[in-house]
Amino acid sequence: MYDLVIIGSGVTGYSAAMYGARLDLSVAVIGNVDGGTITLTDDVANYPGYIQLTGKELADKIKEHALDYPIFTEMGTVIDIFRDEQNFFYIVTENKSFLTKSIIIATGMKERELEVPGHDQLKNKGVSYCALCDAPLYKDKVVAVVGGSDSAAKEALLLAKYCPKVYIIYRREKIRPEPINATRIERESKIEVITNTNVTEILGQNKVTGVKLDRPYNGSDVLNLDGIFVAIGGIPYSELAAKLGVNLNEKGEIKIDRSSRTNVEGVYAAGDVVDSEFKQAITGVAEGVNAAYQAYKYVNENEFIFSCRQEE
Ligand SMILES: Cc1cc2nc3c(=O)[nH]c(=O)nc-3n(C[C@H](O)[C@H](O)[C@H](O)COP(=O)(O)OP(=O)(O)OC[C@H]3O[C@@H](n4cnc5c(N)ncnc54)[C@H](O)[C@@H]3O)c2cc1C
């Protein structure tokens, strides 16, 4: 029996674990990708305390800090979750089950796929979701990034270190990176931004040769490319929360209050999976710490009831 089980081994999950253990809770962290999404970037320059480091370095530091406390970690995927009649939670992975008094859901998001013809056949044959992982494969090649967020801009900047030409294709009027990255994009002559345009098809047989656009660019609705990097946001991993009766918004994000509480007592949530507008490492970390504090209060306020139930 744990006081607190955290589902998700990203920066949010490990920060929550660190704080929960600091508050003397018995804590377990279950996750299937150690370090989570931040490990996909080589440039984090907005996490207080570190002027610049890679995402992997940041994730490792946060994990190392958490594991300075007696935290149990389990690499695995949670496949089921339920609450018993005594109000304890069961969390089931492929190999184990965990019993706990409280839960923090810090499961993040999966990447949103570009749903156009050609995508499924050419995924990993020129269609990629991770510039950090794949950019070296496109050295001296022409590529495009689809998306207009700060993450998309950073993917393009990274690719420009390897590729002579990087297009950013975005459906709206203006891309919306952080100002510092907007300036970098403007100054990078290898990057060309195509706005008000959608990709309607990915072209190629066994590898990407180009994309079809919904309006002509430089007189053609086909853009010849060797690779396409998709960065169009994510879909929250909130199915487990929904199973517990946690309220989600229309995007499937977990609704939390300012203290990271969900509508279900004993269930807290934080990070990319929740309904906060601004999703960054620092915001997830703060929400995770709030969640851990609320779990601590919940466990302590209900300790007498919990101990009676355990004796039954
Ligand atoms: C390209 C890119 C660049 C970015 N750059 C920055 C930046 O410079 N600065 C910044 O602050 N933020 C940046 N971000 C955003 C940042 O990465 C996220 O906000 C942050 O990593 C969210 O952390 P998280 O722990 O909430 O979620 P995640 O990191 O996604 O972690 C969730 C974890 O839960 C696990 N999980 C999910 N479902 C289950 C399950 N059923 N069972 C077990 N485990 C499960 C996942 O595998 C993962 O390990 C960037 C994002 C991207 C994509």
The ligand as a MOL file (V3000), in Angstrom:
LIG
                    3D

  0  0  0     0  0            999 V3000
M  V30 BEGIN CTAB
M  V30 COUNTS 53 58 0 0 0
M  V30 BEGIN ATOM
M  V30 1 C 9.8460 19.7440 -29.4170 0
M  V30 2 C 9.4540 20.2440 -28.0600 0
M  V30 3 C 10.2240 21.2240 -27.4340 0
M  V30 4 C 9.8710 21.7070 -26.1660 0
M  V30 5 N 10.6490 22.6560 -25.5890 0
M  V30 6 C 10.3690 23.0910 -24.3380 0
M  V30 7 C 11.2230 24.0340 -23.6810 0
M  V30 8 O 12.2150 24.5120 -24.2350 0
M  V30 9 N 10.9020 24.4150 -22.4140 0
M  V30 10 C 9.8090 23.9160 -21.7680 0
M  V30 11 O 9.6020 24.2780 -20.6040 0
M  V30 12 N 8.9800 23.0290 -22.3550 0
M  V30 13 C 9.2200 22.6070 -23.6270 0
M  V30 14 N 8.3910 21.7030 -24.2310 0
M  V30 15 C 7.1730 21.2580 -23.5110 0
M  V30 16 C 7.5670 20.2150 -22.4450 0
M  V30 17 O 8.2910 19.1760 -23.0780 0
M  V30 18 C 6.3140 19.6590 -21.7560 0
M  V30 19 O 5.4910 20.7010 -21.2990 0
M  V30 20 C 6.7050 18.7840 -20.5620 0
M  V30 21 O 7.7020 17.8520 -20.9220 0
M  V30 22 C 5.4750 18.0610 -19.9980 0
M  V30 23 O 5.8880 17.1630 -19.0170 0
M  V30 24 P 4.8730 16.0750 -18.3960 0
M  V30 25 O 5.6840 15.3390 -17.3830 0
M  V30 26 O 3.6190 16.7340 -17.9720 0
M  V30 27 O 4.4860 15.1310 -19.6100 0
M  V30 28 P 5.4550 14.1400 -20.4220 0
M  V30 29 O 6.8280 14.6420 -20.4440 0
M  V30 30 O 4.7720 13.8540 -21.7090 0
M  V30 31 O 5.4790 12.8270 -19.5250 0
M  V30 32 C 4.3760 11.9720 -19.4070 0
M  V30 33 C 4.8730 10.6060 -19.0630 0
M  V30 34 O 3.7740 9.7330 -18.7810 0
M  V30 35 C 4.0010 8.5110 -19.4260 0
M  V30 36 N 2.7090 7.8120 -19.6180 0
M  V30 37 C 1.6360 8.1980 -20.3290 0
M  V30 38 N 0.6520 7.2700 -20.2370 0
M  V30 39 C 1.1360 6.2980 -19.4220 0
M  V30 40 C 0.5990 5.0600 -18.9580 0
M  V30 41 N -0.6280 4.6220 -19.2760 0
M  V30 42 N 1.3800 4.2930 -18.1550 0
M  V30 43 C 2.6250 4.6900 -17.8060 0
M  V30 44 N 3.1770 5.8580 -18.2200 0
M  V30 45 C 2.4340 6.6340 -19.0310 0
M  V30 46 C 4.6590 8.9260 -20.7350 0
M  V30 47 O 5.2520 7.8700 -21.3680 0
M  V30 48 C 5.6450 9.9500 -20.2000 0
M  V30 49 O 6.7790 9.3350 -19.6720 0
M  V30 50 C 8.7080 21.2050 -25.5090 0
M  V30 51 C 7.9290 20.2140 -26.1240 0
M  V30 52 C 8.2990 19.7380 -27.3850 0
M  V30 53 C 7.4550 18.6740 -28.0480 0
M  V30 END ATOM
M  V30 BEGIN BOND
M  V30 1 1 1 2
M  V30 2 1 2 3
M  V30 3 2 2 52
M  V30 4 2 3 4
M  V30 5 1 4 5
M  V30 6 1 4 50
M  V30 7 2 5 6
M  V30 8 1 6 7
M  V30 9 1 6 13
M  V30 10 2 7 8
M  V30 11 1 7 9
M  V30 12 1 9 10
M  V30 13 2 10 11
M  V30 14 1 10 12
M  V30 15 2 12 13
M  V30 16 1 13 14
M  V30 17 1 14 15
M  V30 18 1 14 50
M  V30 19 1 15 16
M  V30 20 1 16 17
M  V30 21 1 16 18
M  V30 22 1 18 19
M  V30 23 1 18 20
M  V30 24 1 20 21
M  V30 25 1 20 22
M  V30 26 1 22 23
M  V30 27 1 23 24
M  V30 28 2 24 25
M  V30 29 1 24 26
M  V30 30 1 24 27
M  V30 31 1 27 28
M  V30 32 2 28 29
M  V30 33 1 28 30
M  V30 34 1 28 31
M  V30 35 1 31 32
M  V30 36 1 32 33
M  V30 37 1 33 34
M  V30 38 1 33 48
M  V30 39 1 34 35
M  V30 40 1 35 36
M  V30 41 1 35 46
M  V30 42 1 36 37
M  V30 43 1 36 45
M  V30 44 2 37 38
M  V30 45 1 38 39
M  V30 46 1 39 40
M  V30 47 2 39 45
M  V30 48 1 40 41
M  V30 49 2 40 42
M  V30 50 1 42 43
M  V30 51 2 43 44
M  V30 52 1 44 45
M  V30 53 1 46 47
M  V30 54 1 46 48
M  V30 55 1 48 49
M  V30 56 2 50 51
M  V30 57 1 51 52
M  V30 58 1 52 53
M  V30 END BOND
M  V30 END CTAB
M  END
